[in-house]
Each structure stands twice: as structure tokens, then as C-alpha cells.
Amino acid sequence: MSNRAVSMFIPHGGGPMPLLNAPSHQGIIEFLTGKARTLLGSPKAIVLVTAHWEEHVPTISSAEKHSLLFDYYGFPDEAYQVEYPAKGSPSVAEQVKLALSKQGFDAKLNDKRGWDHGVFVPLVLLVPDANIPIVQLSVLKSQSAEEHIKMGRALSSLRDENIAILGSGMSFHNMRAIFDQITVEDNTPFEDAIQDACESIGLERDEKLRNWEKFNGARYAQPVGYAEHFMPLLVAAGAGGDSKGKSVARLLFKEFAVSAYVWS
């Protein structure tokens, strides 16, 4: 039996809403507490790429223990009382740094920053026992598709050591449309294009995803300058190596579709 861990992209919802059992997040909640748990399996560690940490170079959480960073505002008190006592892993952080450095990235360790809600919100649902060590990885301020796919490619080998790569973001991230209900459009053509790309193999997939901004409805779903929630998907896809991805969920988030993918 192979110990090769998965690479997976998951939707983490809006702020702490999945933990508050918000009706608009029921699909995400059910996916994270059900199918996603089965797909993840029991890796020895998780490298989680979070949309809520942007840096100029890949930056890696490297302490034995990290506090939680409640980087959201205006929610009920219970949203600020969440606990997630999983351990960090300095040794896995070093592996991540080395893998990225070998591909030319000036990767850095950070033992101070807390785990943001892109980390602990989905993990409370996905790994409720908090019994898998977690290493948080930033995305890049450049929002370069090429660089994020390359980051994923660099991390792919860690999966052979039963270290899962988990991208935490949203395939739809037009906040104005979500909250102001302005210019609400059907985003399924964009989701269809993502699925076509992710279910392609290896280099063909990478080439399609490098050009994701040309997908039908791309800049409606991921506005210019606000596409940080799409970057973890690109890393997860790159970490899929040459294997074919699989769409494992297309969920309703308010009026919009959001997706999840796995490479096994």
C-alpha cells in the first residue's frame, strides 16, 4: 500500500462562518467534515498553503507551536474563542524550505506568525482531533500563476513521505458580488474551465492554469489584485505532479459555485 499523500484544494468559506454553522456555508461544512476527511486520509503532516498570508517570497511557519491569528472582524464572541492545538513541525518546515530552495525560491522560515483563519477554520472541521502536525505556507504577493505552479512542483516530492499538500482558498472570490449583491453573474463557466484544466495531465494542466486569466469569467470570479484565494489552487495543482486531478466537489456558496480538487 502506498504512503503517498494527496495534494488537495479546498474552499474555506468566509471568515469564521463555517464554524458558526452559517446556512450559506452548509455545503462547505458538509464537504470538510465528510468527503474531504476521507480523501485526506492520515498523512504524517500537512503543508497548508493559505490565501490569507501573502509575502514577496515563500514563507513557512516553523515553530513547534503557533497561536491562532483571528484575522477577521465584527463576528460573535465565539468566533474569537476557537482553539486548534495542533503541533507545528520545525523539521517539516525545513524540508519545505529545502524543496523550494532547490527550485530557486528564496524561501524563509517564520516562527512567530500565528495560523490565520485560512488555516484553522477548515482544519477544525477537516482534522478535528488536531492530531496531525501543520506547517503553514504563504502565497506570493506577485499573484504569478507561473511561480505558484512552480512552488507546487517543488513540494510534490514531499508527498512521497506521506506529507499532504493542502491549498486553502476559494475558486470564487468576488467580495463585492458576494456581500453587496452587485453584478451577480453565473460563475459556472469559470468553474468549468478550472475543472477542464485540473483534470488535464501534468504539463498540459500547468499550461492551461498559467493562462487562467483568459478563462471565461476569470476576472469576475477573481478580480485583479484580489486573486490571492486562487493561488493555493495553483500550488496544489503543481504539487499534483504529472498525475491527473479530480473534481471532488462543486458546492453552492450563496449564489455562486465553488470547487474542490484532489491529486492522489
KOLVEX-837541 format. One record per residue: residue in three letters; x, y, z of N, C-alpha, C in turn. Coordinates in steps of 0.1 Angstrom, whole numbers, padded with zeros to 4 digits, always signed. Example, Ala and Ser with C-alpha at 12.3 -4.5 7.8 and 13.67 -1.06 7.14 Angstrom:
KOLVEX-837541
Ala+0132-0057+0078+0123-0045+0078+0132-0033+0078;Ser+0128-0022+0071+0137-0011+0071+0129+0000+0079;
***
This chain:
KOLVEX-837541
Met+0008-0012+0000+0000+0000+0000+0009+0012+0000;Ser+0006+0022-0009+0014+0034-0010+0011+0044+0002;Asn+0022+0050+0006+0021+0061+0017+0021+0075+0010;Arg+0019+0075-0003+0020+0088-0010+0007+0096-0006;Ala+0009+0108+0000-0002+0116+0005-0008+0124-0007;Val-0020+0129-0005-0027+0137-0015-0022+0151-0016;Ser-0025+0157-0027-0025+0172-0028-0039+0176-0031;Met-0044+0185-0023-0059+0188-0024-0061+0203-0023;Phe-0071+0208-0030-0075+0222-0028-0089+0222-0023;Ile-0091+0230-0012-0104+0231-0005-0109+0245-0004;Pro-0122+0247-0004-0128+0261-0001-0129+0262+0014;His-0124+0274+0019-0125+0276+0033-0136+0285+0038;Gly-0144+0291+0028-0155+0299+0032-0151+0313+0036;Gly-0161+0320+0041-0159+0334+0045-0156+0336+0060;Gly-0144+0340+0064-0141+0342+0078-0143+0330+0086;Pro-0150+0332+0098-0153+0320+0106-0166+0314+0104;Met-0173+0318+0093-0187+0314+0090-0189+0299+0091;Pro-0180+0290+0085-0182+0276+0086-0182+0271+0101;Leu-0175+0278+0110-0175+0274+0124-0187+0279+0131;Leu-0194+0289+0125-0206+0294+0131-0219+0287+0125;Asn-0217+0277+0117-0228+0269+0111-0237+0278+0103;Ala-0231+0287+0095-0239+0296+0087-0246+0288+0076;Pro-0259+0291+0074-0267+0284+0064-0260+0285+0050;Ser-0254+0297+0047-0248+0299+0034-0235+0290+0032;His-0231+0284+0043-0218+0276+0042-0221+0261+0044;Gln-0233+0256+0044-0236+0242+0047-0229+0233+0037;Gly-0228+0236+0025-0221+0227+0015-0207+0226+0019;Ile-0200+0237+0022-0186+0237+0026-0184+0229+0039;Ile-0193+0231+0049-0192+0224+0061-0194+0209+0059;Glu-0204+0205+0051-0206+0190+0049-0194+0184+0041;Phe-0188+0192+0032-0177+0186+0025-0165+0184+0034;Leu-0162+0194+0042-0150+0194+0050-0151+0183+0061;Thr-0163+0181+0066-0165+0171+0077-0168+0157+0072;Gly-0169+0156+0059-0173+0143+0053-0162+0139+0042;Lys-0165+0141+0030-0157+0136+0019-0142+0140+0020;Ala-0140+0153+0024-0126+0158+0024-0118+0150+0034;Arg-0124+0146+0046-0117+0139+0056-0112+0125+0050;Thr-0121+0119+0043-0118+0106+0037-0107+0107+0027;Leu-0108+0118+0018-0097+0120+0008-0084+0123+0014;Leu-0084+0131+0025-0071+0134+0032-0064+0122+0037;Gly-0071+0113+0043-0065+0101+0050-0058+0105+0062;Ser-0046+0099+0064-0039+0101+0077-0024+0104+0073;Pro-0022+0116+0068-0008+0119+0065+0000+0122+0078;Lys+0013+0121+0077+0022+0124+0089+0023+0139+0092;Ala+0020+0147+0082+0020+0161+0084+0012+0168+0072;Ile+0008+0180+0074+0001+0188+0063+0009+0201+0061;Val+0012+0203+0049+0017+0217+0045+0005+0224+0039;Leu+0000+0234+0046-0012+0241+0042-0009+0255+0036;Val-0012+0257+0024-0010+0269+0017-0022+0278+0019;Thr-0020+0289+0025-0032+0298+0029-0032+0310+0021;Ala-0044+0314+0016-0047+0326+0009-0045+0338+0017;His-0045+0337+0030-0045+0348+0039-0031+0352+0044;Trp-0021+0347+0038-0007+0351+0041+0000+0353+0028;Glu+0002+0366+0025+0009+0370+0012+0023+0376+0016;Glu+0033+0371+0009+0047+0376+0011+0054+0377-0002;His+0065+0384-0003+0072+0385-0015+0080+0372-0018;Val+0083+0365-0008+0089+0352-0011+0082+0341-0003;Pro+0082+0328-0007+0075+0318+0001+0080+0318+0016;Thr+0071+0319+0025+0074+0320+0039+0067+0309+0047;Ile+0074+0302+0056+0069+0290+0061+0069+0290+0077;Ser+0058+0286+0083+0057+0286+0097+0066+0275+0102;Ser+0074+0278+0113+0084+0268+0116+0086+0266+0131;Ala+0076+0270+0139+0077+0268+0154+0070+0254+0157;Glu+0073+0250+0169+0067+0238+0175+0052+0240+0177;Lys+0049+0253+0181+0035+0256+0184+0033+0270+0179;His+0021+0272+0173+0017+0285+0168+0004+0289+0174;Ser+0003+0302+0177-0010+0307+0182-0020+0309+0170;Leu-0032+0312+0173-0042+0314+0162-0043+0329+0160;Leu-0043+0333+0147-0045+0347+0143-0059+0350+0139;Phe-0066+0357+0147-0080+0359+0144-0081+0371+0135;Asp-0079+0369+0122-0077+0380+0112-0091+0382+0106;Tyr-0101+0384+0114-0114+0388+0109-0121+0397+0119;Tyr-0131+0404+0115-0137+0414+0124-0152+0414+0124;Gly-0158+0418+0135-0172+0420+0136-0181+0408+0138;Phe-0175+0397+0142-0182+0384+0144-0186+0382+0159;Pro-0195+0373+0162-0198+0370+0176-0186+0365+0184;Asp-0187+0367+0197-0176+0364+0206-0170+0349+0204;Glu-0179+0340+0201-0175+0326+0199-0165+0324+0188;Ala-0165+0334+0178-0156+0333+0167-0141+0336+0171;Tyr-0140+0342+0183-0127+0345+0188-0122+0336+0200;Gln-0130+0326+0202-0127+0316+0213-0123+0303+0207;Val-0122+0302+0194-0118+0289+0188-0104+0285+0192;Glu-0103+0272+0194-0090+0266+0198-0086+0256+0187;Tyr-0073+0255+0184-0069+0245+0175-0054+0241+0179;Pro-0053+0231+0188-0040+0229+0194-0030+0219+0187;Ala-0032+0219+0174-0022+0210+0166-0008+0215+0168;Lys+0001+0206+0166+0015+0210+0167+0020+0215+0153;Gly+0030+0223+0154+0038+0227+0142+0049+0216+0140;Ser+0057+0218+0130+0068+0208+0128+0080+0216+0122;Pro+0090+0219+0130+0102+0226+0125+0109+0217+0115;Ser+0109+0204+0116+0116+0195+0107+0109+0195+0093;Val+0096+0195+0093+0089+0195+0080+0090+0209+0074;Ala+0090+0220+0082+0093+0233+0077+0106+0234+0070;Glu+0116+0228+0076+0129+0227+0069+0129+0220+0056;Gln+0122+0209+0056+0120+0202+0043+0113+0210+0032;Val+0103+0218+0036+0096+0227+0027+0106+0237+0022;Lys+0113+0243+0031+0123+0253+0027+0134+0248+0017;Leu+0139+0236+0020+0149+0230+0012+0143+0227-0002;Ala+0131+0221-0003+0125+0218-0015+0123+0230-0024;Leu+0118+0241-0018+0116+0254-0025+0129+0260-0029;Ser+0139+0259-0021+0152+0265-0024+0159+0258-0036;Lys+0157+0245-0037+0162+0237-0048+0156+0242-0061;Gln+0145+0248-0061+0138+0253-0073+0140+0268-0075;Gly+0150+0273-0067+0153+0287-0069+0146+0297-0061;Phe+0137+0293-0052+0130+0302-0044+0138+0307-0032;Asp+0137+0319-0028+0144+0324-0016+0135+0323-0004;Ala+0132+0310-0001+0122+0307+0009+0127+0311+0023;Lys+0118+0314+0032+0122+0319+0046+0113+0312+0056;Leu+0119+0310+0068+0111+0304+0079+0106+0316+0088;Asn+0095+0313+0094+0089+0323+0103+0083+0315+0115;Asp+0089+0317+0127+0084+0310+0139+0075+0319+0148;Lys+0071+0330+0143+0063+0340+0151+0049+0341+0147;Arg+0046+0342+0134+0033+0345+0129+0023+0334+0133;Gly+0011+0338+0137+0001+0328+0141-0005+0322+0128;Trp-0013+0311+0131-0020+0305+0120-0033+0313+0117;Asp-0035+0318+0105-0046+0326+0102-0059+0317+0100;His-0070+0324+0097-0082+0316+0096-0083+0308+0084;Gly-0075+0310+0074-0074+0301+0062-0068+0288+0066;Val-0062+0287+0078-0056+0275+0083-0066+0269+0093;Phe-0069+0276+0104-0076+0269+0115-0090+0267+0112;Val-0097+0276+0104-0111+0274+0102-0114+0260+0094;Pro-0107+0258+0083-0110+0245+0077-0105+0233+0085;Leu-0094+0235+0092-0088+0224+0099-0096+0219+0111;Val-0103+0229+0117-0112+0225+0128-0123+0215+0123;Leu-0127+0217+0111-0137+0207+0105-0131+0195+0099;Leu-0119+0197+0092-0113+0186+0085-0105+0177+0094;Val-0098+0182+0103-0090+0174+0113-0093+0178+0127;Pro-0105+0175+0132-0110+0180+0144-0102+0175+0156;Asp-0095+0164+0155-0087+0159+0167-0074+0167+0168;Ala-0070+0175+0158-0058+0183+0158-0046+0174+0160;Asn-0046+0162+0155-0035+0153+0157-0025+0151+0146;Ile-0026+0160+0136-0016+0160+0125-0008+0173+0126;Pro+0005+0172+0126+0013+0185+0126+0010+0193+0113;Ile+0010+0206+0115+0007+0216+0105+0019+0225+0102;Val+0022+0227+0089+0031+0238+0085+0024+0247+0076;Gln+0023+0259+0079+0016+0269+0071+0026+0276+0061;Leu+0021+0277+0049+0029+0283+0038+0022+0295+0032;Ser+0029+0306+0030+0023+0317+0024+0022+0316+0009;Val+0013+0324+0003+0013+0326-0012+0022+0339-0015;Leu+0023+0342-0027+0032+0353-0031+0024+0365-0035;Lys+0029+0377-0031+0022+0390-0034+0021+0392-0050;Ser+0030+0386-0057+0031+0387-0071+0018+0382-0078;Gln+0011+0372-0072+0000+0365-0078+0003+0360-0091;Ser+0016+0355-0093+0020+0350-0106+0016+0335-0106;Ala+0009+0331-0117+0005+0317-0119+0017+0309-0120;Glu+0027+0313-0128+0039+0305-0131+0046+0302-0118;Glu+0048+0312-0109+0055+0310-0097+0048+0301-0087;His+0035+0302-0086+0027+0293-0077+0027+0279-0082;Ile+0025+0277-0095+0026+0263-0100+0040+0257-0097;Lys+0050+0265-0099+0064+0261-0096+0066+0257-0082;Met+0060+0265-0073+0061+0262-0059+0055+0248-0056;Gly+0043+0246-0062+0037+0233-0061+0045+0221-0066;Arg+0051+0223-0078+0060+0213-0083+0072+0210-0074;Ala+0077+0220-0067+0088+0219-0058+0083+0210-0046;Leu+0071+0212-0042+0066+0204-0030+0061+0190-0033;Ser+0060+0187-0046+0054+0174-0049+0061+0162-0043;Ser+0074+0163-0042+0082+0152-0037+0079+0149-0022;Leu+0074+0159-0015+0071+0157-0001+0060+0147+0001;Arg+0051+0146-0009+0040+0136-0008+0045+0122-0007;Asp+0057+0119-0013+0062+0106-0012+0066+0102+0002;Glu+0067+0112+0011+0070+0110+0025+0057+0111+0034;Asn+0046+0109+0027+0033+0110+0034+0030+0123+0040;Ile+0035+0134+0034+0032+0148+0038+0022+0153+0027;Ala+0010+0157+0032-0001+0162+0023+0001+0176+0020;Ile-0002+0180+0008-0002+0195+0004-0017+0199+0003;Leu-0020+0209+0011-0034+0214+0012-0035+0228+0008;Gly-0042+0232-0003-0044+0245-0007-0057+0250-0001;Ser-0057+0261+0006-0069+0266+0013-0073+0280+0007;Gly-0083+0281+0000-0087+0293-0007-0102+0293-0011;Met-0105+0299-0022-0118+0299-0028-0117+0301-0043;Ser-0124+0292-0051-0123+0294-0065-0132+0306-0070;Phe-0140+0311-0061-0147+0323-0064-0145+0333-0053;His-0140+0345-0057-0136+0354-0046-0139+0369-0050;Asn-0151+0371-0055-0155+0385-0058-0163+0389-0046;Met-0157+0396-0037-0163+0400-0025-0175+0410-0027;Arg-0173+0418-0037-0184+0428-0039-0197+0421-0044;Ala-0195+0411-0052-0207+0403-0056-0213+0395-0045;Ile-0204+0390-0036-0209+0382-0025-0217+0390-0015;Phe-0211+0401-0011-0216+0409+0000-0225+0420-0004;Asp-0222+0427-0015-0230+0438-0019-0241+0434-0029;Gln-0240+0422-0034-0250+0417-0043-0251+0425-0056;Ile-0239+0431-0060-0238+0439-0072-0233+0431-0083;Thr-0239+0432-0095-0235+0425-0107-0233+0410-0104;Val-0244+0404-0099-0243+0389-0097-0245+0382-0110;Glu-0235+0374-0114-0235+0367-0126-0232+0352-0124;Asp-0235+0344-0133-0233+0330-0132-0218+0327-0134;Asn-0211+0321-0124-0197+0319-0125-0194+0304-0129;Thr-0204+0297-0133-0201+0283-0137-0191+0281-0149;Pro-0192+0290-0159-0182+0289-0170-0167+0289-0165;Phe-0165+0298-0155-0151+0298-0149-0148+0285-0142;Glu-0158+0280-0134-0156+0267-0127-0154+0256-0137;Asp-0161+0256-0148-0159+0246-0158-0145+0246-0164;Ala-0140+0258-0166-0126+0260-0172-0116+0255-0162;Ile-0118+0258-0149-0109+0253-0139-0109+0237-0139;Gln-0121+0232-0140-0122+0217-0139-0115+0211-0151;Asp-0117+0217-0163-0110+0212-0175-0095+0212-0173;Ala-0090+0223-0168-0075+0224-0166-0071+0214-0155;Cys-0077+0213-0144-0072+0205-0133-0073+0190-0136;Glu-0083+0187-0145-0084+0173-0149-0076+0169-0161;Ser-0068+0178-0166-0058+0176-0176-0045+0170-0169;Ile-0036+0165-0177-0025+0158-0171-0012+0166-0172;Gly-0005+0168-0160+0008+0173-0159+0010+0186-0166;Leu+0019+0186-0176+0023+0198-0183+0012+0205-0190;Glu+0002+0197-0196-0009+0203-0202-0018+0211-0192;Arg-0019+0205-0180-0026+0212-0169-0019+0225-0165;Asp-0006+0224-0164+0002+0236-0160+0000+0247-0170;Glu+0001+0243-0183+0000+0254-0193-0014+0260-0193;Lys-0025+0252-0191-0038+0258-0190-0039+0268-0178;Leu-0034+0263-0167-0035+0271-0155-0027+0284-0155;Arg-0016+0283-0162-0008+0296-0164-0016+0307-0170;Asn-0025+0302-0179-0034+0312-0186-0048+0313-0180;Trp-0049+0311-0167-0062+0311-0161-0070+0324-0163;Glu-0062+0335-0164-0069+0348-0165-0076+0350-0178;Lys-0074+0341-0188-0081+0341-0200-0094+0332-0200;Phe-0096+0325-0189-0108+0317-0187-0120+0326-0188;Asn-0131+0320-0193-0144+0328-0193-0148+0332-0179;Gly-0149+0345-0177-0154+0350-0164-0143+0350-0153;Ala-0130+0349-0157-0119+0348-0147-0119+0360-0138;Arg-0119+0372-0144-0118+0384-0136-0130+0389-0129;Tyr-0141+0382-0132-0153+0384-0124-0152+0375-0111;Ala-0147+0363-0113-0146+0354-0102-0134+0358-0093;Gln-0123+0363-0099-0111+0366-0092-0106+0380-0097;Pro-0111+0391-0091-0108+0404-0096-0093+0407-0095;Val-0089+0416-0104-0074+0419-0105-0070+0424-0091;Gly-0059+0419-0087-0053+0423-0074-0059+0416-0062;Tyr-0070+0408-0064-0077+0401-0053-0078+0386-0056;Ala-0068+0381-0063-0068+0367-0067-0060+0358-0058;Glu-0057+0363-0046-0049+0355-0036-0056+0342-0033;His-0069+0342-0033-0076+0329-0030-0075+0319-0041;Phe-0071+0323-0053-0069+0313-0063-0055+0307-0063;Met-0045+0314-0057-0032+0309-0057-0030+0296-0050;Pro-0036+0293-0039-0034+0279-0033-0039+0268-0042;Leu-0049+0271-0051-0053+0260-0061-0041+0258-0070;Leu-0034+0268-0075-0023+0266-0084-0012+0258-0077;Val-0009+0261-0064+0001+0254-0057-0003+0239-0056;Ala-0015+0237-0052-0020+0223-0051-0019+0215-0064;Ala-0023+0222-0075-0022+0216-0088-0007+0213-0092;Gly+0002+0222-0090+0016+0219-0092+0021+0207-0084;Ala+0016+0207-0072+0020+0195-0063+0014+0182-0067;Gly+0004+0183-0077-0001+0171-0082+0009+0164-0092;Gly+0020+0171-0095+0030+0165-0103+0024+0162-0117;Asp+0027+0150-0122+0022+0146-0135+0009+0139-0135;Ser+0003+0137-0123-0010+0130-0122-0022+0138-0126;Lys-0033+0132-0129-0045+0138-0133-0053+0142-0121;Gly-0058+0154-0120-0066+0159-0109-0080+0154-0111;Lys-0087+0155-0100-0101+0151-0100-0110+0161-0092;Ser-0121+0165-0099-0130+0174-0092-0138+0166-0082;Val-0137+0169-0069-0144+0162-0058-0155+0169-0052;Ala-0157+0181-0055-0169+0188-0050-0171+0201-0059;Arg-0184+0204-0062-0188+0217-0067-0199+0221-0058;Leu-0197+0231-0049-0206+0235-0039-0213+0248-0041;Leu-0224+0250-0035-0231+0263-0036-0227+0271-0024;Phe-0221+0283-0027-0217+0293-0017-0225+0306-0020;Lys-0236+0308-0012-0245+0319-0016-0251+0315-0030;Glu-0250+0325-0040-0254+0321-0053-0244+0316-0062;Phe-0232+0313-0057-0220+0310-0065-0215+0296-0063;Ala-0209+0291-0074-0203+0277-0073-0188+0279-0068;Val-0184+0270-0059-0170+0269-0055-0166+0254-0056;Ser-0154+0252-0059-0149+0238-0062-0138+0233-0053;Ala-0136+0220-0053-0125+0213-0046-0119+0203-0055;Tyr-0106+0201-0054-0099+0192-0063-0089+0184-0055;Val-0086+0172-0060-0076+0163-0054-0067+0157-0064;Trp-0055+0155-0060-0045+0148-0068-0040+0137-0059;Ser-0041+0124-0063-0038+0113-0054-0027+0104-0060;
***
